[in-house]
Amino acid sequence: MRQADCPIATALRVISGKWKALILRELQSKSVRYGQLKRKIPEVSQRMLTLQLRQLERDGLLKRTLQCESVIRTQYELTAYGRTLLPALEALSRWGTRHKSRRANP
């Protein structure tokens, strides 16, 4: 099977990136403002956070809303389509927990 035809490769292309899974984790239960995301994932640079948010928006996984108050605020939330990815991310999280404990106790 060619890589372009592989469903796993397709899924990984959408969620690949060092910060995308963490961004999706933060958005799983509520909408979050840009500054809140930056505080919850302090290791990510502003440039990389913006880039990966744009990619997730382009792929239809999240929606960006501008709130025009005294200061313009950007709010992010998962789309209905983005929510379909949550069970897969939860399964990856469970696997990661098992793997981490397995590596700690060989």
C-alpha positions as CSV (number, residue, x, y, z in Angstrom):
1,M,0.0,0.0,0.0
2,R,1.3,3.4,-0.9
3,Q,1.7,5.8,2.0
4,A,-0.8,8.3,0.4
5,D,-3.4,5.5,0.5
6,C,-2.8,4.5,4.1
7,P,-5.6,5.7,6.5
8,I,-3.1,5.7,9.4
9,A,-0.7,7.9,7.5
10,T,-3.5,10.3,6.6
11,A,-4.6,10.6,10.2
12,L,-1.0,11.1,11.4
13,R,-0.5,13.9,8.8
14,V,-3.5,15.8,10.3
15,I,-2.5,15.4,14.0
16,S,1.3,15.4,13.5
17,G,3.2,18.2,15.0
18,K,4.7,18.4,18.5
19,W,1.9,20.4,20.0
20,K,-1.3,19.5,18.1
21,A,-2.3,16.6,20.4
22,L,-1.8,18.9,23.5
23,I,-3.9,21.6,21.8
24,L,-6.7,19.2,21.1
25,R,-6.5,17.9,24.7
26,E,-7.0,21.4,26.1
27,L,-10.0,22.0,23.8
28,Q,-11.7,18.7,24.4
29,S,-14.1,20.0,27.1
30,K,-14.4,23.8,26.5
31,S,-13.5,26.7,24.3
32,V,-10.2,28.3,25.2
33,R,-8.7,31.7,24.4
34,Y,-5.3,32.0,22.8
35,G,-3.6,33.3,26.0
36,Q,-5.0,30.4,28.0
37,L,-3.6,27.9,25.6
38,K,-0.2,29.5,25.7
39,R,-0.3,29.3,29.6
40,K,-1.4,25.7,29.6
41,I,1.4,24.7,27.1
42,P,4.2,27.0,28.2
43,E,6.9,25.2,26.2
44,V,5.4,26.1,22.8
45,S,6.5,29.3,21.1
46,Q,4.0,31.8,20.1
47,R,4.9,31.3,16.4
48,M,4.5,27.5,16.6
49,L,1.2,27.7,18.6
50,T,-0.2,30.0,16.0
51,L,1.0,27.8,13.1
52,Q,-0.4,24.6,14.6
53,L,-3.8,26.3,15.5
54,R,-4.1,27.5,11.8
55,Q,-3.3,24.0,10.5
56,L,-6.0,22.5,12.8
57,E,-8.4,25.1,11.7
58,R,-7.6,24.5,8.0
59,D,-8.2,20.7,8.5
60,G,-11.6,21.5,10.1
61,L,-10.8,20.3,13.6
62,L,-11.2,23.6,15.4
63,K,-13.1,26.8,14.9
64,R,-11.6,30.2,15.7
65,T,-13.9,33.0,16.8
66,L,-12.9,36.7,17.3
67,Q,-14.6,38.4,20.2
68,C,-14.6,42.1,19.8
69,E,-14.5,43.6,23.3
70,S,-12.3,46.4,24.5
71,V,-9.5,44.1,23.4
72,I,-10.0,41.6,20.6
73,R,-9.8,38.1,21.9
74,T,-9.4,34.9,19.9
75,Q,-11.4,31.9,21.1
76,Y,-10.8,28.4,19.9
77,E,-13.1,25.4,20.1
78,L,-13.3,21.9,18.6
79,T,-15.7,21.5,15.7
80,A,-18.2,18.6,15.6
81,Y,-15.7,17.0,13.2
82,G,-12.8,17.6,15.6
83,R,-14.8,15.9,18.3
84,T,-14.8,12.7,16.3
85,L,-11.1,12.5,16.9
86,L,-11.4,12.5,20.7
87,P,-11.9,8.7,21.1
88,A,-8.7,8.1,19.1
89,L,-6.8,10.6,21.3
90,E,-8.2,9.0,24.4
91,A,-7.0,5.6,23.2
92,L,-3.6,7.0,22.5
93,S,-3.5,8.6,26.0
94,R,-4.3,5.2,27.6
95,W,-1.7,3.5,25.5
96,G,0.9,6.2,26.5
97,T,0.1,5.7,30.2
98,R,0.6,2.0,29.9
99,H,3.8,2.4,27.9
100,K,5.2,4.9,30.3
101,S,4.6,2.6,33.3
102,R,6.0,-0.4,31.3
103,R,9.2,1.5,30.6
104,A,9.5,2.5,34.2
105,N,9.1,-1.1,35.4
106,P,10.9,-3.4,32.9
